[in-house]
Amino acid sequence: MSHLTMALTELHRSEIGLARLLRAVAARHRVEHEIHHVALDLAHWSDDHIEQLSDAGAEYGLTLKRPSSTVDLAHTVTDSVQQRLSEALGRRPEPALLLLVDLRHLYRTTAGVSLDWELLAQGTQAMKNTHLLDLAEGCHPESLRQMQWANAMVKTLSPQVLAT
């Protein structure tokens, strides 16, 4: 496996993990409407990235899963349980601390995905591979926005959560 195909495979894996994490955060914090809805929207961005990476990977002989095949039954079941738990707990202080923990994890994950896009962009630029460079330049800004949103939510929520 070439270094390029390894980078594509790792980026694909990272985007799948990010999409799953975003959906889990949305399910766990359903009563926090902004978190819930924005996280789901951002998961769709990752789905789009996964789709584009699958197409690009095929050009290099890789078989990368499509977004629809990355959602497993166990995760769907846990989403349902997490949603019910979120609604039952409401806005007690404990869920707020759990939200902060989830956002911290989400920020770190989005930073990793952003770094993977940067690695792909730099590598393909050096290789003069305009197709993959265009892909990276198209997806990386959305990845950065995912990271910026997680960071903004940490900054917004941490003072009130930690001060209580």
C-alpha angles and dihedrals in degrees: 000000000000122000090250094055089047090054092049092048093049093046090049090051091048093051091050090052091048093050090051092047092049091052091047092051090048091051096045093049101038092139089059093076098191092049092045098048099037092047090054091049091050090049088058089056089055089048088055091049090050090051092051092046090051090054092046092046091054088062087060096045095262123137104210121177120255119235094256090057094049096070109087129199095244091056091049090053093048090049089058092049092046091051092052091047091049092052092046094051095045115178101336116146094252095063089049090058090046089051090054090050090049092048091050090053090045092052092051091048093049090049089055093050091048090052091050090054090049091051091051091048094050093045095047091045089055090048091047089234099156095180095060092036089056089049092051093045090051098048103033095071090056089048089053090050090052089053093045091051092052090048092048091051091051090050092046098046104033098074094054095040097046095041093059 
